[in-house]
């Protein structure tokens, strides 16, 4: 159900009313009780997600790319420290053949 904006032409009172789309527009001002109420054309409300599964952390922030790059660089092994890049020595090969 949408929220409608109303303004009274007689006293200038402005308010919002939460009502069904099929409801008739209000006519009587709740403040001055005159039939000078006008429904205003609004910009609409923002999207509201209801239910589980919608979290603030689900959306990427501006620093996501730089943080991901830092994480990937930190998790990569350095070639100078790793023995997996080096060829096995002849003594290692002879031990595995036994």
C-alpha positions as CSV (number, residue, x, y, z in Angstrom):
1,X,0.0,0.0,0.0
2,X,1.4,3.4,-1.0
3,X,1.7,6.5,1.1
4,X,0.0,9.5,-0.5
5,X,0.8,13.2,0.2
6,X,-2.1,15.6,0.8
7,X,-2.3,19.4,1.1
8,X,-5.2,21.5,2.2
9,X,-6.0,24.4,-0.1
10,X,-7.8,26.2,2.7
11,X,-5.3,26.1,5.6
12,X,-2.1,24.8,3.9
13,X,-1.8,21.8,6.1
14,X,0.3,19.0,4.5
15,X,0.4,15.4,5.6
16,X,1.0,11.8,4.4
17,X,-1.7,9.1,4.5
18,X,-1.0,5.3,4.1
19,X,-3.9,3.9,2.1
20,X,-4.8,1.3,-0.5
21,X,-4.5,2.1,-4.2
22,X,-8.2,1.3,-4.7
23,X,-9.2,3.8,-1.9
24,X,-10.8,7.1,-2.9
25,X,-8.7,10.2,-2.2
26,X,-9.4,12.0,1.0
27,X,-11.5,15.1,0.7
28,X,-11.8,16.5,4.3
29,X,-8.8,18.2,6.0
30,X,-8.1,16.7,9.4
31,X,-7.0,20.1,10.8
32,X,-9.5,22.6,9.5
33,X,-12.3,20.2,8.6
34,X,-13.0,21.8,5.2
35,X,-13.4,19.9,2.0
36,X,-10.4,21.5,0.3
37,X,-8.0,18.6,0.4
38,X,-5.9,17.7,-2.7
39,X,-3.8,14.6,-3.3
40,X,-0.4,15.6,-4.4
41,X,1.7,13.9,-7.0
42,X,4.8,12.6,-5.2
43,X,8.1,11.2,-6.2
44,X,7.3,7.8,-4.6
45,X,9.1,6.0,-1.9
46,X,12.3,4.0,-2.1
47,X,12.2,0.2,-2.5
48,X,11.7,-1.6,0.8
49,X,12.9,-5.2,1.0
50,X,11.0,-7.3,3.5
51,X,12.0,-10.7,4.7
52,X,15.2,-12.5,5.4
53,X,18.1,-12.5,3.0
54,X,18.5,-8.8,2.4
55,X,21.6,-7.4,4.2
56,X,23.6,-4.3,3.9
57,X,26.7,-6.5,3.4
58,X,25.2,-8.1,0.3
59,X,26.1,-5.1,-1.8
60,X,29.6,-4.2,-2.9
61,X,31.0,-1.0,-1.7
62,X,33.3,1.3,-3.7
63,X,36.5,-0.2,-2.2
64,X,35.6,-3.7,-3.1
65,X,38.0,-4.0,-6.1
66,X,41.0,-2.7,-4.2
67,X,40.3,-4.9,-1.2
68,X,39.9,-8.0,-3.4
69,X,43.2,-7.2,-5.1
70,X,45.0,-6.9,-1.7
71,X,43.5,-10.2,-0.6
72,X,44.5,-12.0,-3.7
73,X,48.1,-10.7,-3.5
74,X,48.4,-11.7,0.1
75,X,47.2,-15.3,-0.6
76,X,49.5,-15.9,-3.6
77,X,52.8,-17.7,-2.7
78,X,56.0,-15.8,-3.5
79,X,58.1,-17.5,-6.1
80,X,61.4,-17.0,-4.1
81,X,60.0,-18.8,-1.0
82,X,58.3,-21.7,-2.8
83,X,60.0,-25.0,-3.5
84,X,57.3,-26.1,-5.8
85,X,58.7,-24.0,-8.6
86,X,62.1,-25.6,-8.4
87,X,62.9,-28.8,-10.3
88,X,63.3,-31.9,-8.1
89,X,66.9,-32.9,-7.4
90,X,68.3,-36.2,-8.6
91,X,68.5,-37.5,-5.0
92,X,64.7,-36.8,-4.6
93,X,63.9,-38.7,-7.8
94,X,66.0,-41.8,-6.7
95,X,64.2,-41.9,-3.3
96,X,60.8,-42.1,-4.9
97,X,61.8,-45.0,-7.2
98,X,62.6,-47.4,-4.3
